[in-house]
Amino acid sequence: MKLSTANRYRTVSLNAGGFRKLAVTKPINDKGKEKKQQVNPALRLPVSVMHYNMMKKNMLISLFLFTTFNIYCQVQPNDMYDAMNQILEINNVNTLSKNAKPLVIKSPSQNEFLKWCISTGNERINSSQIDSLFLMQQITDCQNFKWDKNKLTKKVKLKNKSTHYFTIPLFLNKDKDLIIVFHQEYGGPLAGQGTFELYRKVSNLWKLINISVEWVS
């Protein structure tokens, strides 16, 4: 069977503006046998439509996972209030100053309390458990903060000036299983103290593991 010149090639659209020639069997003068004509590799498209769509899908999935991971790692208000409500319960606090600020930490490696927790504390922590950039970002983000009474345990009352003052809990790492706070308790000129407190999260419960008294009156 002879193929006309017009039927020797067929074209199939692969994508917008691209075509690929497909080889078909054509007779040649070689003892009546038929051979397939080879297609020049340069004429083939490097990526098919299916391959392109798969790449696009994988990129979207990677972007979604990256965004989700970042959101998960960020400290959310619920994280802070969950920790704070348990801290208030541990310290038997009924009144709380409504204003709060993060600890002033220029560098975690130079903070005396954290250095003590690593080297001497009752329950030592590893320096690898402290993510300095993550910690410093929280300090930057929480400069103007006020406690929301609707998110605190019901028995706690907020006041402009209270016996108890807590800094905002700072999470030491993205696992969010260690926090540091400064707790100031003032009942008069001769009845006050300020303490650094380190808490560890175990089975969704915060446990006080290290405490250091900074001042007493």
Rosetta silent file (secondary structure, phi, psi, omega in degrees, C-alpha in Angstrom):
SEQUENCE: MKLSTANRYRTVSLNAGGFRKLAVTKPINDKGKEKKQQVNPALRLPVSVMHYNMMKKNMLISLFLFTTFNIYCQVQPNDMYDAMNQILEINNVNTLSKNAKPLVIKSPSQNEFLKWCISTGNERINSSQIDSLFLMQQITDCQNFKWDKNKLTKKVKLKNKSTHYFTIPLFLNKDKDLIIVFHQEYGGPLAGQGTFELYRKVSNLWKLINISVEWVS
SCORE:     score description
SCORE:     0.000 S_00000001
   1 L     0.000  131.057 -179.621    0.000    0.000    0.000 S_00000001
   2 L   -97.450  141.691  176.097    1.375    3.366   -0.996 S_00000001
   3 L  -104.200  134.985  176.955    0.973    6.471    1.120 S_00000001
   4 L   -71.265  161.016  179.971    0.545    9.810   -0.571 S_00000001
   5 H   -57.716  -36.057 -177.812    2.883   12.606    0.336 S_00000001
   6 H   -68.045  -25.466 -175.440    0.052   14.345    2.204 S_00000001
   7 H  -100.302    3.408 -177.365   -0.536   11.290    4.399 S_00000001
   8 L   -71.441  -25.000 -179.142    3.026   10.552    5.301 S_00000001
   9 L  -130.528  144.998  171.158    2.881   12.774    8.401 S_00000001
  10 E  -121.446  150.105  177.623    0.224   13.599   10.945 S_00000001
  11 E  -117.494  140.945  178.441    0.401   16.476   13.442 S_00000001
  12 E  -126.770  127.035 -178.953   -0.989   16.423   16.975 S_00000001
  13 E   -73.595  126.892  179.794   -1.396   19.603   19.027 S_00000001
  14 E  -103.412  -36.610  176.159    0.395   19.313   22.369 S_00000001
  15 E  -158.083  178.288 -176.720    0.021   22.829   23.718 S_00000001
  16 L   -59.643  116.541  176.199   -0.748   26.352   22.648 S_00000001
  17 L    83.210    7.370 -178.002    1.390   27.057   19.655 S_00000001
  18 E  -124.432  139.406  178.853    3.268   23.744   19.651 S_00000001
  19 E  -134.571  151.285  178.743    3.051   20.739   17.307 S_00000001
  20 E  -128.551  131.209  178.287    4.913   17.487   17.113 S_00000001
  21 E   -80.686  133.807  177.446    5.409   15.378   13.986 S_00000001
  22 E  -105.636  135.573  179.736    4.642   11.703   14.377 S_00000001
  23 L   -79.110  139.712  174.473    6.460    9.128   12.239 S_00000001
  24 L  -125.889  159.995 -179.214    4.377    6.692   10.258 S_00000001
  25 E   -71.449  130.816  175.148    5.435    3.677    8.263 S_00000001
  26 E  -133.667  145.347 -176.592    6.214    4.437    4.641 S_00000001
  27 E   -73.210  142.365  172.248    7.452    2.044    2.010 S_00000001
  28 L  -130.918  161.671 -178.275   10.999    2.253    0.729 S_00000001
  29 L   -79.060   77.252  177.763   12.729    0.327   -1.981 S_00000001
  30 L  -139.033   74.983  178.183   14.376   -2.312    0.216 S_00000001
  31 L    53.841   34.550  174.019   13.216   -5.703   -0.928 S_00000001
  32 L    78.184   -0.538  179.933    9.620   -4.849   -0.194 S_00000001
  33 L   -84.163  157.221  179.462   10.202   -4.390    3.554 S_00000001
  34 E  -111.460  139.683  176.891    8.878   -1.456    5.492 S_00000001
  35 E  -126.780  156.118  178.288   10.885    0.647    7.927 S_00000001
  36 E   -91.496  134.621  178.356    9.946    3.399   10.296 S_00000001
  37 L   -76.539  133.185  179.298   11.290    6.835    9.609 S_00000001
  38 L   -79.863  140.475  179.022   13.184    8.313   12.574 S_00000001
  39 L   -93.612  134.730  177.604   12.042   11.650   13.929 S_00000001
  40 L   -62.209  120.808 -178.635   14.676   14.295   14.553 S_00000001
  41 H   -55.278  -27.062 -179.073   14.853   14.733   18.366 S_00000001
  42 H   -65.848  -21.393 -179.257   15.144   18.470   17.871 S_00000001
  43 H   -84.467   -9.272 -178.347   11.572   18.485   16.542 S_00000001
  44 L   -84.345  145.301  176.665   10.162   16.980   19.735 S_00000001
  45 L   -76.070  140.071 -177.585    8.771   19.195   22.504 S_00000001
  46 L   -70.444  -27.833 -176.544   10.746   18.941   25.781 S_00000001
  47 L  -136.749  129.842  177.788    7.659   18.858   28.044 S_00000001
  48 L   -82.295  168.257  178.367    4.217   17.464   27.352 S_00000001
  49 H   -61.051  -41.445 -178.686    0.998   19.037   28.557 S_00000001
  50 H   -64.421  -41.875  178.875    0.568   16.288   31.155 S_00000001
  51 H   -64.071  -41.856  179.620    4.084   16.797   32.454 S_00000001
  52 H   -62.279  -45.020  179.665    3.566   20.554   32.666 S_00000001
  53 H   -63.442  -37.354  178.968    0.317   20.148   34.614 S_00000001
  54 H   -65.788  -41.756  177.991    2.001   17.730   37.005 S_00000001
  55 H   -62.701  -42.712 -179.745    4.823   20.197   37.637 S_00000001
  56 H   -62.935  -42.374  179.243    2.313   22.986   38.252 S_00000001
  57 H   -62.638  -43.729 -179.989    0.358   20.801   40.685 S_00000001
  58 H   -64.058  -37.021  178.302    3.505   19.877   42.612 S_00000001
  59 H   -65.359  -41.318  179.208    4.508   23.525   42.875 S_00000001
  60 H   -65.290  -40.490  178.652    1.098   24.462   44.294 S_00000001
  61 H   -64.466  -42.927  179.676    1.258   21.614   46.818 S_00000001
  62 H   -63.302  -41.226  178.795    4.763   22.669   47.908 S_00000001
  63 H   -64.023  -41.084  179.202    3.638   26.291   48.313 S_00000001
  64 H   -63.336  -45.682 -178.943    0.631   25.197   50.385 S_00000001
  65 H   -65.629  -39.003  179.408    2.747   23.022   52.678 S_00000001
  66 H   -64.135  -44.938  179.905    5.344   25.768   53.105 S_00000001
  67 H   -65.137  -43.710 -179.866    2.679   28.349   54.000 S_00000001
  68 H   -62.250  -41.930 -179.720    0.887   25.961   56.372 S_00000001
  69 H   -62.999  -41.937 -179.581    4.147   25.093   58.133 S_00000001
  70 H   -64.776  -41.318  178.804    5.008   28.759   58.640 S_00000001
  71 H   -64.379  -41.622 -179.992    1.567   29.535   60.064 S_00000001
  72 H   -62.174  -38.176 -176.838    1.806   26.540   62.371 S_00000001
  73 H   -74.200  -25.809  179.740    5.208   27.679   63.635 S_00000001
  74 L   -68.986  149.806  177.969    4.078   31.208   64.388 S_00000001
  75 L   -79.760  120.899  179.707    2.821   31.955   67.886 S_00000001
  76 L   -97.082  157.094  177.530   -0.940   32.403   67.780 S_00000001
  77 H   -53.771  -37.789  179.402   -3.039   34.236   70.442 S_00000001
  78 H   -62.769  -32.762  177.380   -4.531   30.899   71.507 S_00000001
  79 H   -63.618  -44.321 -178.180   -1.025   29.622   72.245 S_00000001
  80 H   -67.235  -43.755 -177.058   -0.339   32.557   74.564 S_00000001
  81 H   -71.577  -34.029  175.954   -3.675   32.405   76.374 S_00000001
  82 H   -61.904  -44.608  178.605   -3.492   28.644   76.828 S_00000001
  83 H   -67.346  -44.693 -174.661   -0.093   29.057   78.476 S_00000001
  84 H   -65.754  -40.650  179.580   -1.076   32.132   80.473 S_00000001
  85 H   -61.920  -38.071  178.722   -4.244   30.607   81.934 S_00000001
  86 H   -72.320  -36.159  177.739   -2.271   27.640   83.210 S_00000001
  87 H   -64.244  -42.182  178.103    0.470   29.902   84.610 S_00000001
  88 H   -62.585  -37.924  178.226   -2.134   31.942   86.490 S_00000001
  89 H   -66.604  -43.624  179.957   -3.580   28.732   87.906 S_00000001
  90 H   -61.875  -37.838 -177.435   -0.161   27.476   89.016 S_00000001
  91 L   -92.650    3.758  177.774    0.569   30.792   90.774 S_00000001
  92 L    54.071   50.830 -176.727   -2.955   31.082   92.227 S_00000001
  93 L   -96.715  131.790  178.847   -3.453   34.534   90.687 S_00000001
  94 L  -111.341  -23.976  177.349   -6.862   36.260   90.891 S_00000001
  95 E  -127.197  147.434 -174.153   -5.976   39.764   89.672 S_00000001
  96 E  -145.582  138.711  174.096   -3.679   40.723   86.821 S_00000001
  97 E   -64.322  130.797 -174.227   -2.332   43.936   85.326 S_00000001
  98 L   -70.143  -27.116  179.112   -4.088   44.422   81.985 S_00000001
  99 E   -89.187  145.525  179.446   -0.984   45.730   80.237 S_00000001
 100 E  -147.671  148.544  176.365    1.830   43.384   79.361 S_00000001
 101 L  -132.963  156.729  174.860    5.129   43.564   77.535 S_00000001
 102 L   -74.763  161.729  174.669    7.594   40.935   76.393 S_00000001
 103 L   -60.109  146.813  174.359   10.858   40.459   78.220 S_00000001
 104 L   -88.251   99.743 -179.696   13.677   42.741   77.180 S_00000001
 105 L  -124.974  110.458  179.430   16.169   40.232   75.806 S_00000001
 106 L   -75.197  -34.581  178.850   18.883   41.565   73.534 S_00000001
 107 L  -156.797  122.721  179.460   20.355   38.123   73.007 S_00000001
 108 H   -55.338  -33.908 -178.689   19.199   34.785   74.498 S_00000001
 109 H   -69.478  -16.221 -179.708   22.834   33.671   74.778 S_00000001
 110 H  -106.405   -1.794  178.442   23.521   36.639   77.072 S_00000001
 111 L   -75.554  122.293 -173.128   20.420   36.315   79.250 S_00000001
 112 H   -64.082  -36.530 -179.017   21.616   35.282   82.709 S_00000001
 113 H   -67.294  -44.387  179.385   18.478   33.317   83.549 S_00000001
 114 H   -66.393  -36.908  177.041   18.576   31.263   80.339 S_00000001
 115 H   -63.648  -38.376  178.547   22.300   30.677   80.808 S_00000001
 116 H   -67.282  -39.245  178.850   21.546   29.439   84.342 S_00000001
 117 H   -62.595  -32.914 -179.295   18.773   27.138   83.013 S_00000001
 118 H   -77.451  -39.269 -171.110   21.264   25.603   80.600 S_00000001
 119 H   -97.791  -33.152 -169.034   24.155   25.190   83.016 S_00000001
 120 L  -134.000  -15.259 -170.927   22.758   24.872   86.544 S_00000001
 121 L   -53.332  161.919  179.213   18.945   24.872   86.619 S_00000001
 122 L   -56.647  -44.738  173.606   16.843   22.289   88.440 S_00000001
 123 L  -121.996   98.129 -175.279   15.810   20.865   85.062 S_00000001
 124 L   -66.665  149.324  174.330   18.484   21.837   82.605 S_00000001
 125 L  -117.452  159.811  178.281   17.657   22.610   78.998 S_00000001
 126 L   -90.772  145.163  177.677   19.914   22.358   75.962 S_00000001
 127 H   -60.446  -26.902  179.500   21.036   25.455   74.112 S_00000001
 128 H   -68.347  -14.871  179.298   19.815   23.716   70.936 S_00000001
 129 H   -83.577   -2.828 -178.874   16.267   24.024   72.306 S_00000001
 130 L  -108.238  119.373  177.679   16.437   27.823   72.021 S_00000001
 131 L  -100.726  101.097 -173.120   15.677   29.377   68.643 S_00000001
 132 H   -60.433  -44.901 -178.623   17.067   32.901   68.948 S_00000001
 133 H   -64.523  -41.428  178.884   15.442   34.296   65.784 S_00000001
 134 H   -63.550  -41.210  179.524   12.053   32.848   66.705 S_00000001
 135 H   -66.154  -46.213 -177.866   12.324   34.310   70.201 S_00000001
 136 H   -67.193  -31.961  178.374   13.400   37.767   69.035 S_00000001
 137 H   -64.625  -37.273  177.701   10.596   37.903   66.459 S_00000001
 138 H   -63.688  -39.844  179.229    8.029   37.485   69.242 S_00000001
 139 H   -62.075  -39.894  179.242    9.561   40.389   71.136 S_00000001
 140 H   -67.344  -39.250 -174.076    9.224   42.571   68.037 S_00000001
 141 H   -78.583  -17.634 -170.629    5.617   41.536   67.364 S_00000001
 142 L  -116.966   37.493 -177.806    4.270   41.998   70.904 S_00000001
 143 L   -71.822  -40.172 -179.605    5.312   45.502   71.899 S_00000001
 144 L  -112.836   96.936 -172.407    1.780   46.869   72.347 S_00000001
 145 E  -135.784  139.668  173.843   -0.249   44.164   74.011 S_00000001
 146 E  -133.520  138.817  178.704   -3.198   44.041   76.392 S_00000001
 147 L   -67.027  141.861  177.419   -4.763   40.972   77.905 S_00000001
 148 L   -98.760  114.152 -175.768   -8.266   40.133   76.685 S_00000001
 149 L   -61.965  -24.600 -179.873  -10.466   39.301   79.684 S_00000001
 150 L   -73.134  -16.141 -179.443  -12.702   37.160   77.470 S_00000001
 151 L  -105.383   -5.413  176.528   -9.802   34.807   76.777 S_00000001
 152 L   -92.794  158.232  177.521   -8.557   34.579   80.352 S_00000001
 153 L   -57.303  144.721 -168.719   -9.948   32.213   82.934 S_00000001
 154 L   -61.019  -30.381 -174.595  -13.130   33.679   84.449 S_00000001
 155 L   -75.766  -12.413 -178.183  -11.847   34.044   88.012 S_00000001
 156 L   -88.353  129.679  177.568   -9.053   36.452   86.965 S_00000001
 157 E  -107.991  137.306  179.169   -9.847   40.172   87.029 S_00000001
 158 E   -92.550  137.332  178.601   -7.876   42.698   85.026 S_00000001
 159 E  -137.502  156.415  176.628   -6.797   45.957   86.654 S_00000001
 160 L   -62.816  -41.155  175.225   -4.676   48.929   85.671 S_00000001
 161 L  -129.111  127.404 -176.176   -2.508   48.219   88.690 S_00000001
 162 L  -135.486  164.016  176.913   -2.530   44.801   90.276 S_00000001
 163 L   -61.661  -33.974 -175.352   -0.628   42.763   92.806 S_00000001
 164 E  -113.512  136.093  174.433    0.539   40.489   89.990 S_00000001
 165 E  -133.029  132.114  176.965    2.214   41.432   86.734 S_00000001
 166 E  -124.497  139.169  168.830    3.384   38.967   84.078 S_00000001
 167 L   -73.630  166.257  177.516    5.314   39.602   80.908 S_00000001
 168 L   -65.978  132.282  177.125    3.985   37.984   77.745 S_00000001
 169 L   -58.752  128.011  177.480    4.991   34.304   77.599 S_00000001
 170 E  -106.515  125.137  179.420    7.847   33.924   75.133 S_00000001
 171 E   -83.885  130.978 -174.458    8.186   30.580   73.375 S_00000001
 172 L   -80.895  -16.256 -178.573   11.797   29.481   73.115 S_00000001
 173 L  -154.896  172.040 -176.629   11.374   27.377   69.968 S_00000001
 174 L   -74.220  -13.999  172.712    8.993   26.487   67.142 S_00000001
 175 L   -73.401  -18.082  178.139    7.915   23.322   68.943 S_00000001
 176 L    55.683   46.201  179.710    6.380   25.733   71.469 S_00000001
 177 L  -116.882    4.198  175.849    7.140   23.465   74.408 S_00000001
 178 E  -137.491  133.711  176.944    9.239   25.916   76.491 S_00000001
 179 E  -135.554  151.945  176.984    8.260   29.403   77.662 S_00000001
 180 E  -124.550  138.039  175.923    9.871   32.070   79.771 S_00000001
 181 E  -138.796  159.796  169.281    8.051   34.808   81.733 S_00000001
 182 E  -112.257  127.054 -175.910    8.904   37.419   84.323 S_00000001
 183 E  -114.559  119.830  178.585    6.484   37.461   87.278 S_00000001
 184 E  -113.267  126.869  179.533    6.330   40.493   89.508 S_00000001
 185 E  -122.049  122.395 -175.961    4.333   40.345   92.750 S_00000001
 186 E  -132.290  118.538  178.082    3.931   43.515   94.786 S_00000001
 187 L  -119.094    8.049 -179.007    1.966   43.803   98.028 S_00000001
 188 L   145.857  173.737 -176.823    3.733   46.795   99.542 S_00000001
 189 L   -55.919  -29.043 -178.545    7.211   48.248  100.201 S_00000001
 190 L  -116.676   22.560 -178.592    8.204   45.173  102.196 S_00000001
 191 L  -144.202   69.767  179.878    6.144   42.565  100.395 S_00000001
 192 E  -155.060  159.017  175.786    7.267   42.125   96.832 S_00000001
 193 E  -161.894  158.192  175.721    9.486   40.084   94.572 S_00000001
 194 E  -127.758  131.425 -175.895   10.342   39.561   90.942 S_00000001
 195 E  -133.753  141.737  166.782   11.098   36.140   89.470 S_00000001
 196 E   -85.822  138.227 -178.775   12.082   34.645   86.152 S_00000001
 197 E  -133.645  135.296  178.511   10.111   31.464   85.484 S_00000001
 198 E  -117.253  129.176 -177.965   10.661   28.738   82.908 S_00000001
 199 E  -119.723  145.615  175.724    7.851   26.348   81.975 S_00000001
 200 E  -119.835  140.697  179.213    7.876   23.147   79.965 S_00000001
 201 E   -92.965  121.892  179.599    4.854   21.674   78.186 S_00000001
 202 E  -130.947  117.828 -179.678    4.289   18.007   78.944 S_00000001
 203 L    54.209   46.345  176.790    1.164   16.216   77.654 S_00000001
 204 L    68.150   10.982  177.237   -0.527   19.586   76.927 S_00000001
 205 E  -119.921  136.116  179.476    0.077   20.803   80.499 S_00000001
 206 E   -87.023  134.409 -176.928    2.550   23.514   81.459 S_00000001
 207 E  -125.613  129.917  176.685    4.910   22.676   84.311 S_00000001
 208 E   -73.090  119.164 -176.402    7.152   25.129   86.192 S_00000001
 209 E  -113.211  -25.368  179.442   10.665   23.666   85.950 S_00000001
 210 E  -144.381  139.746  177.700   12.989   26.560   86.848 S_00000001
 211 E  -141.886  138.047 -179.146   12.585   29.748   88.878 S_00000001
 212 E  -133.879  123.571  179.565   15.108   32.449   89.738 S_00000001
 213 E   -80.693  121.602 -178.902   14.448   35.322   92.206 S_00000001
 214 E   -93.973  -36.305  177.962   15.716   38.610   90.769 S_00000001
 215 E  -153.311  153.496  179.098   14.690   40.993   93.514 S_00000001
 216 E  -141.064  141.075  176.278   12.947   40.964   96.917 S_00000001
 217 L  -124.966    0.000    0.000   11.625   43.818   99.052 S_00000001
